[in-house]
Amino acid sequence: MIPSIPQPPLFRWLYRAYVVAFFVYLALPIAAVAVFAFNDSQFPALPWNGFTLDWFLGTERPRIGAFHDRAILRAVGNSAFVALWVSALSVAVGTANAFLFTRYRFRGRDLLYILMLLPLVIPGIILGISILVETSYVANWLEDATGRWFDILRPGLVLVILGQFSFIATFATLVIAARLERFDRGLEEAALNLGATRWGAIRQITLPYLAPAIVGAALVAVLMSFENFNTTLMLVGSDAPLTIAMFDRLKEGSTPLLNAVSLLLVVGSSALALLSIILRRDRG
């Protein structure tokens, strides 16, 4: 609805009702997850049997809470390990890509840019299968040629990192490049005229300017890594990240423990997203 164009009262009320219904539709599943995480029951469903914190703090079976379930905590550690590596690699490559695509003109640049964007339009499960097939082929070839076992190219956390990095780096590139395009290159030229080296000018002027985008890209990469399921499912080994561990638990039967873990993820993700917004506002 365009505010500057007069609208009939009925249309305005219908539009407001649509907006309210839309946000209720989005928030209702999250609210249900949050509510049943505190239900004093073995099942995340009605009826409501009372309030409890057992699914967060419980220490005895069958009500071991999220903070005491060793398998869940180990999965969180695996996800954190993967997310930190994916974030670091994505930001490093994304920053380099941003300079490449915004500062240089060369033959094949447009084709290379399209290739960089391809992982965004390829379904995650297809991307995971493709990476698994390719790395397995390379691993088999290397093993036949050298007689050594290449675990790094077999399903496991390293392959999960490479798989997630293959598409999350594209998001980091787009976020950082969008800010770099607004940078006044005259500031770098002034620094060069005053005796700074090319790297010194970038380190002292350009990178601080890009800091909000770099931090934002890092936080987005962490969030995307934590919630990724399709690509991770194809590449995971014995050490499962949190999404895969929750999926395995769900196959055994849902309990409010999964609701508790989901609620903690929602709170953590919201906190990181809020931090990203605050950093962007504070640093402009």
C-alpha positions in Angstrom: 0.0 0.0 0.0 1.3 3.4 -1.0 0.6 5.9 1.9 0.6 9.0 -0.4 -2.4 7.5 -2.4 -5.8 7.9 -0.6 -7.4 4.5 0.2 -10.9 3.6 1.2 -11.2 2.8 5.0 -12.2 -0.8 4.3 -9.0 -1.3 2.2 -6.9 0.1 5.0 -8.4 -2.1 7.6 -8.0 -5.2 5.4 -4.4 -4.3 4.8 -3.8 -4.0 8.5 -5.5 -7.3 9.2 -3.3 -8.9 6.5 -0.1 -7.5 8.1 -1.2 -8.7 11.6 -2.2 -12.2 10.2 1.1 -12.4 8.4 3.2 -11.8 11.5 1.0 -14.0 13.6 1.6 -16.8 11.1 5.4 -16.3 11.3 5.5 -16.0 15.1 3.0 -18.7 16.1 5.3 -21.7 15.5 8.1 -20.1 17.4 5.7 -19.3 20.3 4.5 -22.9 20.3 8.1 -24.1 20.5 8.8 -21.7 23.4 5.7 -22.7 25.4 6.1 -26.4 25.2 9.8 -26.1 26.2 8.4 -25.4 29.7 5.7 -28.0 29.7 5.8 -30.6 32.5 5.2 -33.5 30.2 7.2 -36.1 28.2 5.7 -34.9 25.0 5.7 -31.4 23.4 1.9 -31.2 23.0 -1.3 -30.5 24.9 -2.5 -30.8 27.5 -0.5 -28.3 29.6 0.7 -30.2 32.7 2.4 -27.3 34.5 5.6 -25.2 34.3 9.0 -26.8 34.6 12.7 -26.1 33.8 13.6 -29.7 33.6 14.1 -29.6 29.9 16.8 -27.0 30.4 18.3 -27.9 33.8 17.2 -31.5 34.5 20.0 -34.0 35.4 18.1 -37.3 35.7 16.6 -39.5 33.0 14.3 -39.2 31.3 14.4 -35.5 31.8 18.0 -34.6 31.2 18.0 -30.9 30.2 19.7 -29.2 27.3 22.5 -27.9 29.6 23.3 -31.4 30.8 22.7 -33.6 27.7 26.3 -34.6 26.7 25.3 -35.5 23.1 23.6 -32.1 22.6 26.4 -30.2 24.1 28.9 -32.1 22.0 26.8 -31.3 18.9 26.7 -27.6 19.9 30.5 -27.7 20.2 30.8 -29.2 16.7 28.5 -26.6 15.3 30.5 -23.8 17.0 33.7 -25.3 15.6 32.3 -25.4 12.1 30.7 -22.0 12.3 33.8 -20.2 13.4 35.9 -21.8 10.6 33.2 -21.1 8.0 32.9 -17.5 9.2 36.7 -16.9 9.2 37.1 -18.4 5.7 34.0 -16.7 4.3 35.0 -13.3 5.6 38.6 -13.6 4.3 37.6 -14.8 0.8 34.6 -12.5 0.8 36.8 -9.4 1.4 39.2 -10.5 -1.3 36.3 -11.1 -3.7 34.8 -7.7 -2.9 38.1 -5.9 -3.9 38.3 -8.1 -7.0 34.8 -7.4 -8.3 34.6 -3.7 -7.3 38.2 -2.5 -8.1 39.2 -4.4 -11.2 38.0 -4.9 -14.7 39.3 -7.9 -16.6 38.2 -10.4 -19.2 35.9 -13.0 -17.9 34.9 -10.9 -14.9 31.2 -11.2 -15.5 31.4 -15.0 -16.0 33.4 -15.3 -12.8 30.8 -13.3 -10.9 28.0 -15.5 -12.2 30.0 -18.6 -11.1 30.4 -17.1 -7.7 26.6 -16.6 -7.4 25.7 -20.2 -8.6 25.9 -21.8 -5.1 23.0 -19.5 -4.1 20.6 -20.9 -6.7 21.7 -24.6 -6.4 19.6 -26.5 -3.9 21.6 -27.3 -0.8 21.2 -31.0 -1.0 22.4 -31.0 -4.6 25.4 -28.9 -3.6 26.2 -31.3 -0.8 25.9 -34.4 -3.0 28.1 -32.8 -5.7 30.8 -31.9 -3.1 30.6 -35.4 -1.7 31.0 -37.1 -5.1 33.8 -34.8 -6.1 35.8 -35.2 -2.9 35.3 -38.9 -2.8 36.6 -39.2 -6.4 39.7 -37.1 -5.5 40.3 -39.0 -2.3 40.1 -42.4 -4.1 42.5 -41.1 -6.8 45.0 -39.8 -4.3 44.8 -43.0 -2.2 45.4 -45.1 -5.3 48.3 -42.9 -6.3 50.0 -42.6 -2.9 48.8 -45.5 -0.9 47.7 -43.2 1.9 44.3 -42.6 3.4 43.0 -39.0 3.0 40.5 -38.6 5.8 40.2 -34.9 5.2 38.3 -35.6 2.0 35.9 -38.1 3.6 32.6 -37.2 5.3 33.4 -35.3 8.5 33.6 -31.8 10.0 36.3 -30.7 7.6 34.1 -31.6 4.6 31.1 -29.9 6.3 33.2 -26.7 6.6 34.2 -26.8 3.0 30.6 -27.5 1.9 29.1 -24.6 3.9 32.0 -22.3 2.9 31.2 -22.9 -0.7 28.0 -20.9 -0.6 28.3 -18.8 2.6 31.4 -17.1 1.1 29.1 -15.7 -1.6 26.9 -14.0 1.0 30.0 -12.5 2.7 31.2 -11.2 -0.7 27.9 -9.5 -1.4 27.7 -7.8 2.0 31.2 -6.5 2.0 31.2 -5.5 -1.7 28.0 -3.4 -1.1 29.9 -1.3 1.4 33.1 -1.1 -0.5 31.2 0.3 -3.6 30.3 3.4 -1.4 33.9 4.0 -0.3 35.6 7.2 -1.5 38.8 6.1 -3.2 40.1 9.7 -2.9 40.9 8.9 0.7 43.3 6.1 -0.4 44.8 8.4 -3.0 45.4 11.1 -0.3 47.1 8.6 1.9 49.4 7.5 -1.0 50.3 11.1 -1.7 51.3 11.5 2.0 53.7 8.6 1.6 51.7 5.5 2.7 52.1 2.3 0.9 49.2 0.7 -1.0 48.8 -2.0 1.7 49.2 0.7 4.4 46.4 2.8 2.9 44.1 -0.2 2.7 45.0 -1.3 6.3 44.6 2.1 7.9 41.7 3.5 5.9 39.8 1.0 3.8 39.6 -1.9 6.2 38.4 0.2 9.1 35.7 1.6 6.8 34.7 -2.0 5.9 34.7 -3.1 9.5 30.9 -2.9 10.1 30.3 -5.0 6.9 33.0 -7.5 7.8 31.6 -8.0 11.3 28.1 -8.2 9.9 29.2 -10.8 7.3 30.9 -12.8 10.0 27.8 -12.9 12.2 25.6 -13.8 9.2 28.0 -16.6 8.3 27.9 -18.0 11.9 24.1 -17.9 11.8 23.9 -19.5 8.4 26.3 -22.2 9.4 24.5 -23.1 12.6 21.1 -23.5 10.9 22.3 -25.2 7.7 20.9 -28.7 7.3 20.6 -29.9 3.7 24.3 -29.5 2.7 25.5 -30.6 6.1 23.4 -33.8 6.0 25.3 -35.0 2.9 28.8 -34.3 4.2 28.6 -35.1 7.9 30.5 -38.0 9.5 30.4 -39.4 13.0 30.7 -36.0 14.6 27.3 -34.4 14.0 26.6 -30.7 14.2 23.5 -29.6 16.1 21.0 -29.6 13.3 21.9 -33.2 12.4 21.9 -34.3 16.0 18.4 -32.8 16.5 17.2 -34.5 13.4 18.5 -37.8 14.7 16.7 -37.3 18.0 13.5 -36.4 16.2 13.5 -39.7 14.4 13.7 -41.4 17.8 10.7 -39.5 19.1 10.2 -35.8 19.9 10.5 -34.6 23.5 10.4 -31.0 25.0 14.2 -31.2 25.1 14.2 -30.4 21.4 11.9 -27.5 22.1 14.3 -26.2 24.7 17.3 -26.5 22.4 15.3 -24.8 19.6 14.3 -21.9 22.0 17.9 -21.4 23.0 18.9 -21.3 19.3 16.2 -18.7 18.6 17.4 -16.6 21.5 21.1 -16.9 20.5 20.3 -16.2 16.8 18.2 -13.1 17.7 21.0 -11.8 20.0 23.6 -12.2 17.2 21.3 -10.5 14.7 20.6 -7.6 17.1 24.4 -7.3 17.7 24.9 -7.0 14.0 22.3 -4.3 13.6 23.8 -2.3 16.6 27.3 -2.5 15.2 26.2 -1.3 11.8 24.3 1.7 13.3 27.2 2.6 15.6 29.8 2.5 12.9 27.7 3.8 10.1 
